[in-house]
């Protein structure tokens, strides 16, 4: 895990191509529902999702494909 990343628990939905997309994630006991996937991209070892939560904040979630671990790498407070 990179030093600035926060490990989180993520619930996903598999789409028609069996790609898992975050639907809700947990920061400790606090649940955040995903209301919009703004962007997504791949790197050789990770999948990234830029999402808007039901708290109006923007997050970047990173899925470590080999380790099957999720991390939050960006948080921007909603207005």
N, C-alpha and C positions, 0 to 999 in steps of 0.2 A: 504494500500500500504506500502511496506517495505521502510524504509528511503532512501535506495540507488537505488530504482526503479524509472524509469521515465515513466509516463503514456503517451501512444502513441495511434494513431488511426491506425487500421489495416484493410485492405481489404483481404478477404479470398476467397478460392475456395473450394466448397464441392466436395469431391471425391466420388467414387462408394459406400463407406460405410457411407456416409453423415458426414465424419469427416472434419472439416474445417481446411484448411492449409493456412497459410499466403502467399499471393502473392505480396503484396505491403504494406508498412507502412509509416506513416508520423510522422516526428519529427518536430513539429511546422508546417511550410509551406513546409519543405523539404521532398520530396518523395524518398523512397528507394525501388527499385524493388528487389524482392527475386529471385536470380538466382540459388540457391541450398539450399535444406533442408539437412543439414549435419546429424542431429540427432533429435529425438523427444522422449519425455518420459512423463509419467503421475505421478501425486501425487494425494492424495485423493481430493484436492481442486483446483488443477491447472493442466494445460497442458503446457509443455515447448517445444519450438522449437529452435534449434541451427541452424542458417541460415547464408548464405553468401549473401551480398547485391551486387547490381550492382556497388557499390563503392569499392568493394573488401574487405570490412570490414566484420568481423564476429560478429554476435549479438545473444543473447539469449532473446527470447520473451516469456513472461509468460502470459497465459490467465487465469484469475480468473473466474472459471466456474460459481460460484454462483453469483458473482457481474457482470458478463459479461463485464469485464474490462481487457484491455491489458496493459502490462508494459514491458519496456526494462530493463533487469537486468544485461546485460553484453554487452560491446562494446570493440572490439579489432580492432585497425586500420589496414587496409590492407597494403600490402607492395608496 
